Amino acid sequence: MSPSFRIYSSSAGSGKTYQLTKEYLTLALSSEDPAYFKRVLAITFTRDAAGEMKERIVGALRRFAYPEAGSKPDALLTDVAAALGLGPDAVRRRAAATFRLVLYHYADFAVSTIDAFVQRIVTAFTRELDLPASFEVELDTDSVLQSAVAALLDKVNRNADTRLLSATLADYALGRADEGKSWSRLPEELATFGRALFNETVQEAVTELGKLDLADFRRIDKELRARRLEIEAAFTQAQEAAVAVLDEAGALEGDFYQGKRGIFGYVQKGTELLAPGAGPNSYVQATLADDKWYSGKIKTPADRARVDAVKEPLRQLVTTLDTLRANYLPNYVLLTAMQPYLFHASLLSELNKLVEQISRERNVVLISEFNRRIAAIVLTEPVPFLYERLGEKYEHLLIDEFQDTSVLQWNNLLPLVENTLANGFDSLAVGDAKQSIYRWRGGEMEQILRLHQGNTGPLADRAREPEMRELLRLRYETVEPALKAEALQINYRSAREIIEFNNSFFAAVSARHADLPLVQGIYDAHFGQQVPAGAPSGQPGHVELLFTQKDAPAQQYDAAAGAHTGAPLPGHAPGATLTYEESTCYLALALVEQALANGYALADVAVLCRTRQASKIMAKFLKERGYAIISADSLALEFAEVVNLLISIFRVLHQPADTLARAEALLLIDKVVRLEPPTPARVRHLADIANAKLATPFFDELRALGYDVQEEETGNLGLYELAERLIDLFGLLGRNGESDYLFRFLDLTLEFSLRHGNNLGNFLADWESRKGRVSINAPGGRAAITITTVHKAKGLAYGVVIVPFADWSLEPHRNTLLWGHLAADEKPLPGLPEVAVVGLNATLQQTALGPQYDEEREKTFLEGLNTLYVAFTRPRHRLYVLSKRPEARKAAKATPETEELGAPLAAARTVADLLHGYVLGRGQWQDEQVAFVLSQGAEAPARAGAPRQPAAPTPSPTWGPHPGRSACNCAATPPRCSISTSSGT
């Protein structure tokens, strides 16, 4: 049988991990050689996913080899045996031998993340890549970039070699001043733009721009400005001709149909006609087509004569202006769009040189550089040579979460897949284009779509370099005949009603957006999921859409009835209203209480938000009402009091005059260690100590409390030893249940000291820059509500899912950049590079970048839609969606030009629009109705082996804030946090 490269389209909840485990075991046990598992390479995208896959594979091997007496038949064993055409006993015998060898040669058990595999290749080719033999991997690209920006600005006016750089920066500052804008944010602007150096999606464009130096960009800038002035001069000349014609005839504004809004004003607009949509309006068209020249004020033959005298000249002028617009407008719009980013693009090459220099000085390689560095080696070197350097030879590749693979990552894996097929071995990739939500990180959903369709042409054609296109085309010639599309469509996770809702909703969205080819390709006629055969129908799932708005009534909400009760919320006067955020928070609270009342536990409930900011708002609101939550606030080290105590003492040891650090340390010692509440007298005493000129009273106070820090000796310890000494001195282990935070903090001190030394000041500076990103893993089994982002929840499942603020935009954000490609015949000027960096806006539709603009908008729409799909496929039993009620739209008079420019690429601009349109399409929409129950659920299913438990008690008070806290204002600035929980893929 010929080898195959199977592409599995694995929908949410369809048993993807089970399928991967089965496929791996089938390959590993396909040979009598127990070491054959070393020939199988499984690649996934997170360490958690790789760890889970290893655990499942090893667990299955152990279960096969050593079955428990009286155990039920193993479905996985049956499937593997059927795939191999062997009996169960033969599979058990092979599994026993393989299991023993895996344990003894665990390092050869090749299940890893793609970054780990790429790092192995980089390590094997350090000489070819001009890397130090003992480099370290740097994950924090921002810190390197910030250092590069600082070094770049520091070079200004240093010597004659930097004269051109100094002139470029001076011209930029003067240009910003002339525009009335500030140039003080230049470092932040350069750092933001410089992140493109690490963005794989624009890597080819960045490389192309890197071929130009500062002198080239200054030349381009001058040519660009000169060309714009030439075009403007042509329109100004036409304007002057129009004025001369009208003046010579003595024609006045009041003589003409619609006056200034008609042809009289149109021919005198000059450079205003260089704006898209500024062409002839309906009045001008009526004048020319229907001979409507005269205004109502024309009474005498003399009046008519003035207009008649200019009819033909004005007709000719309109024709001239039409020609000018057709010839010059696309180029002018493109040149105008490129102008603001020429300066930033000109410095990319200089920034890149400094990033490489700083990386060499620090002996690090940025993780974002790995794929780019090995691309040339993997694509050009023979694969056997690559395996020889690695010391391994893989005959099968299994790629997980393929929809999140970047273009560069897949191009690097493609030769390995081609090699396995050429040698007669099978490989496979598993993913779901509908769950592709990491485009901002380089994930390209189109790859799995095209491979599943068997259409590889577009994947090769998107390469910009002709040589690369030809190389990819040749590789795909080997791969395409072996492609075999498979689909996992059965959803084992969600209730029947939730599955049916998702099928119906996303089919309606696809039908509504028939003009978007990628949407049609992904949400096609076969995308729908199936309910498992024989699935019980006695436990219906619950699906409910809720809509609220600003100025919503500040009334208690009855979730069971789906309506407000009329009773005011605590702390709100009758007739008071809520903001949209406040109303959403209170509705979510009511839904949580309803779920608890129906028998669900706190751990069953998850609140999934689109953004971190929304997650912060929900976490703050529910925590203030006494609910235990798992969110970034509860997982981040910066919010752990025991860690803050250590940091404050670190600061005092580093800067004894730091009065704020002294005060914080003393207050935390009383609160965390001594467990004593502050009294006015105690606070005044601590303030006197904190504000003392010297630090001696501070340390004397600690000694009086029984904690002799021995500051002179302790301050000279290494970071790890210092943290360990203070933890032991204050007995912090076990305090506040925060031991996990202490262990993570100790890891942090050890990592820093090994890489950067034991300088306390440098560590504190590093802590300030990283503290918001350092957290522990979410503890398992905790009775708490999970509050996280949809991205972090991918791969997870919950009994009850609440999706608040389901109103995110489906259009590109402001300030989004398009790194467009210009063919030779599309360049407005011959000397321009092939890359055009422009702001993404509708005016690009008038230019050569129009198709690329449309593609970017469609992919942005699809990413927002996929985020909704991921959120909607997390629940097992209940799905609640809270969205924004559409506002009444004012009727606007449509003109041909506004219709042309204002028509969106797709009908829906926001998720709220999609949800409203779906309910409207079902004929259920009522303007004043809050809740729309699409499927009525039942109480929580009884847990296996456990009797029905009464509903968990609701924290008290229910609607008001927790005792001792002020009333919630959702619009207020939420606590700083970075939403994160352990997530699978």
Secondary structure, DSSP 8 states (H G I E B T S, - for coil): ----EEEEEE-TTS-HHHHHHHHHHHHHTSSS-GGGGGGEEEEESSHHHHHHHHHHHHHHHHHHHS--TT----HHHHHHHHHHT--HHHHHHHHHHHHHHHHHTGGG--EEEHHHHHHHHHHHTTTTTT--TT-EEE--HHHHHHHHHHHHHHTTTSSGGGHHHHHHHHHHHHHHHHTT---TTHHHHHHHHHGGGG-GGGHHHHHHHTTS-HHHHHHHHHHHHHHHHHHHHHHHHHHHHHHHHHHHHT--GGGBTTGGGTHHHHTT-GGGGGSTT-S--HHHHHHHHH---B-TT--SHHHHHHHHHHHHHHHHHHHHHHHHHHHHHHHHHHHHHHGGGHHHHHTHHHHHHHHHHHHHHHTEEEGGGHHHHHHHHHHHS-HHHHHHHHT---SEEEESSGGG-BHHHHHHHHHHHHHHHHTT--EEEEE-GGG---GGGTB-HHHHHHHHHT--HHHHHT-SSHHHHHHHHHHHHHHGGGEEEEEE-B-SSS-HHHHHHHHHHHHHHHHHTTT-HHHHHHS-TT---B--TT---SS--EEEEEEE-TTEE-EEEETTTTEEEEEE-TT--TT-EE-HHHHHHHHHHHHHHHHHHTT--GGGEEEEESSHHHHHHHHHHHHHTT--EESHHHHBGGG-HHHHHHHHHHHHHH-TT-HHHHHHHHHHIIIIIS-----HHHHHHHHHHHTSSSSHHHHHHHHHTT----HHHHTTS-HHHHHHHHHHHHT-TTGGG-HHHHHHHHHHHHHHHHHH-S-HHHHHHHHHHHGGG-B----TT--SEEEEEHHHHTT--EEEEEE-----BSS--TT-EEEEE--GGG-SSTTS-SEEEEE--GGGGGSTTHHHHHHHHHHHHHHHHHHHHHHHTSEEEEEEEEEE-----------HHHHHHH--SSS-SBHHHHHHHHHHHTT---TT--EEEEE---S----TTS---------SSSSS--TTS----TTS-------------
